[in-house]
Amino acid sequence: MKIDPLPRSAIDKFLRTQTLARIGCHAGGQIYIVPIAYAPENDEGPVTSVLVHSFEGQKVRMMRENPHVCLEVDEIASPSSWRTVVIDGEFEELRGEEAQQRALSTLAERLLPPSAASRVAQGDDPFRAVGEDTPAVLYRIRIHDASGRIATP
Amino acid sequence: MKIDPLPRSAIDKFLRTQTLARIGCHAGGQIYIVPIAYAPENDEGPVTSVLVHSFEGQKVRMMRENPHVCLEVDEIASPSSWRTVVIDGEFEELRGEEAQQRALSTLAERLLPPSAASRVAQGDDPFRAVGEDTPAVLYRIRIHDASGRIATP
């Protein structure tokens, strides 16, 4: 097995092909990791931020307390064939209807089938499950630093 | 989508069927997440600790500085069908040949094909790639607390 660093251009390409990440936050001496679905905020060039749709809960409370987070994205084919990207980032909650609608559109377009994504234009939140009454939270993770590694057999 | 807590018995069963986790550590104001392969240390009953084989590097340095870590294990079939377990744990480096050999055997038996696992008895480290000269590190994560959630469509 050979492990090489991923150049920034390969990191950006990888972040644009993936949709699943694990986000880690730290507050009150506790680390907490959860899987999230994300969408890069900008269409071209280096990925400078990603958008996330979530619900009120422990993770959001911790990120409000300490906005410094880690995002990890990987693709693991076997123990000797994998890619992993680790991002040093900052949580930024989206407030205001316009910013929230724009984020919802970008996320729906990237993560949902067209039929569900089209519901955003009608003022719907297609990520919300029927009967779900926990408030939704939309946020951005600003990417301050990203490093990646690739293993080949 | 319905989200329910996983009872401890279901958490233990899940930890015994999976081999891949993401580990998060925190030191010097930084959070760092990486994928790892693990093996439960005890065969039966509640999983009280897991074993990991790694190499010297940033993650190990951070865990020596702050042994308080988070382990996350998930199985994601779709955005509305997933299971995730989050563990609050403590890093404990294994020292001494006997403890290291025992850990290596447990890990090899769980993670490698029998041909590779049998090399442990011959004094080999089957996780070491040919030509790799970074020192190996064997450690235990003691599980202090574990919580889990299951989402069903």
Interface residues (C-beta under 8 A of the other chain):
Chain A: M1 K2 L20 R22 G24 C25 H26 G29 Q30 I31 Y32 I33 V34 P35 A37 H68 V69 C70 L71 E72 D74 I76 P79 S80 W82 T84 V86 D88 L111 A129 E132
Chain B: M1 K2 L20 R22 G24 C25 H26 G29 Q30 I31 Y32 I33 V34 P35 A37 H68 V69 C70 L71 E72 D74 I76 P79 S80 W82 T84 V86 D88 L111 A129 E132
